[in-house]
Amino acid sequence: MSKVYKSSDGAYIIECPGCKRYHCYDERWEFNGDFEKPTFTPSYLSKYKHPKGYDNDNPAPLEYKGEYVYEVCHSFVTDGKIQFLNDCTHEFAGQTLDLPDIED
C-alpha cells in the first residue's frame, strides 16, 4: 500500500482524514513522485456543502429539502504528512497528521 493512488487519467489521489473525502491532485500541482512520503504544492483548498445531519456514512435521501452545512478543508501535504490550516471546519484544523494508506 501507499499514501497516493494514481488514477487512469493521471491524477494523484489521497484520502483525507479531516474531511473524510478523497483529494485529487492534477497537473495544477507539483508532486515529488514519492508514493510513500508525498509532497504536493501548492496547498489544497476544498469547499463543499452537505445536508445538515447527514454525511458520507449516512447520506441524505434524494428528496432532501432541508438546511445545508458549508465545510472547508485546506491543507498542505509534505513528506507524507497532511497539515491542516486553521480555516478548516473539521476537527483537525491546525493539526498535522500522517497520511493514511490508500487502497489501489
Secondary structure as the mmCIF struct_conf table of DSSP 4:
data_model
#
loop_
_struct_conf.conf_type_id
_struct_conf.id
_struct_conf.beg_label_comp_id
_struct_conf.beg_label_asym_id
_struct_conf.beg_label_seq_id
_struct_conf.end_label_comp_id
_struct_conf.end_label_asym_id
_struct_conf.end_label_seq_id
STRN STRN1 SER A 2 SER A 2
BEND BEND1 LYS A 3 LYS A 3
STRN STRN2 TYR A 5 LYS A 6
TURN_TY1_P TURN_TY1_P1 SER A 8 ASP A 9
BEND BEND2 GLY A 10 GLY A 10
STRN STRN3 TYR A 12 GLU A 15
TURN_TY1_P TURN_TY1_P2 PRO A 17 CYS A 19
BEND BEND3 LYS A 20 ARG A 21
STRN STRN4 TYR A 22 TYR A 25
TURN_TY1_P TURN_TY1_P3 GLU A 27 ARG A 28
BEND BEND4 TRP A 29 TRP A 29
STRN STRN5 GLU A 30 PHE A 31
BEND BEND5 GLY A 33 GLY A 33
BEND BEND6 PHE A 35 LYS A 37
STRN STRN6 PHE A 40 PRO A 51
TURN_TY1_P TURN_TY1_P4 LYS A 52 GLY A 53
STRN STRN7 ASP A 55 ASP A 55
TURN_TY1_P TURN_TY1_P5 ASN A 56 ASP A 57
STRN STRN8 ASN A 58 ASN A 58
HELX_LH_PP_P HELX_LH_PP_P1 PRO A 59 PRO A 61
TURN_TY1_P TURN_TY1_P6 LEU A 62 GLU A 63
BEND BEND7 GLY A 66 GLY A 66
STRN STRN9 TYR A 68 THR A 78
TURN_TY1_P TURN_TY1_P7 ASP A 79 GLY A 80
STRN STRN10 LYS A 81 PHE A 84
HELX_LH_PP_P HELX_LH_PP_P2 LEU A 85 LEU A 85
TURN_TY1_P TURN_TY1_P8 ASN A 86 ASP A 87
BEND BEND8 HIS A 90 HIS A 90
TURN_TY1_P TURN_TY1_P9 GLU A 91 GLY A 94
STRN STRN11 THR A 96 ASP A 98
HELX_LH_PP_P HELX_LH_PP_P3 LEU A 99 ASP A 101
STRN STRN12 ILE A 102 ILE A 102
#
